[in-house]
Amino acid sequence: MGAPPQLTPEQRSAALLKAAQSRKRRAEIKIKIKNGEYSIDAVLELAQSDEAVAKMRVRELLEALSGVGKIRAGALMEKLNISATRRIAGLGRHQIKELRSEFMKSSHAVRPGKLIVLSGPGGVGKSTVAALLRKSGDFWVSVSATTRSPRNNELNGIDYFFISNDEFDRRVKEDEFLEWAEFAGNKYGTPSVEVLDALARGENVLLEIEIDGAKQVKSHLPQAILVFLEPPSWEELVARLEGRGTDDPERRAHRLELAQEELAAASFFDHVIVNDAVERVVTQLISFTS
Ligand code: 5GP
């Protein structure tokens, strides 16, 4: 590669202005994709005549699409042999065709999202999996309501909606929960409207709930995919539960007892996954949505 051309100060500021305008244009397009105003087809078409759009990275385009997060985008690019830094302009004809057909179904009519219910004994690592999936953007992860008090590191509205017992009972009476259950002396419930709305928008939804709740979801929404997360061994589960500094000894003993009962429920579930590597669990959950 030769040395870059020497620019005059005027040429340099014109180039910087153009780059800033291009970035702004790409940001606008990404918002339109996120809002569902532009389909992948529309953006690929636009890139033929709009230089700023042509320079958008394929990864950015995919991650802006509803229901596609970092993990799914990465997997798709690998499948279609598109390198991580490729821009739209650099796509081959074959790759464009394949990308179009991947998204054909979802760009014309909104396909309802898939509902995955992740369950399993306390301490098996469900919340770590759910947090990863939320961060990746591949799932809309439901936030439950609970009467339990927040643990040190927990935030209202993020980890749970922490509500009073009276408020919980009122919501049960008003039929505001898709399911609810009591667990270790506290009540937990999945807000119904938010979940159904997300599914209708075409988002894949993840519920991270205990076993009774999972069974209730299946009876209301038989299309739900029930996934049971199993520990690699009983010893590993005990170690994890005992290592939790957040519960007092009596509570921990009770949770161990519960875990024993919970492990027996695996056969009710559509899939059983052993949580020996969290990345593998995440990839498997994503594969259930296609
Ligand atoms: P923790 O108190 O450890 O956060 O959660 C205790 C148990 O309640 C876990 O098994 C968790 O998956 C479950 N859980 C959390 N939210 C809900 C919910 O909305 N409904 C039901 N049925 N269980 C939940």
Boltz pocket constraint, residues with backbone or C-beta under 6 A from the ligand:
constraints:
  - pocket:
      binder: B
      contacts: [[A, 118], [A, 120], [A, 121], [A, 122], [A, 126], [A, 144], [A, 145], [A, 148], [A, 179], [A, 180], [A, 181], [A, 183], [A, 188], [A, 189], [A, 190], [A, 208], [A, 209], [A, 210], [A, 211], [A, 212], [A, 213], [A, 214]]
      max_distance: 6.0
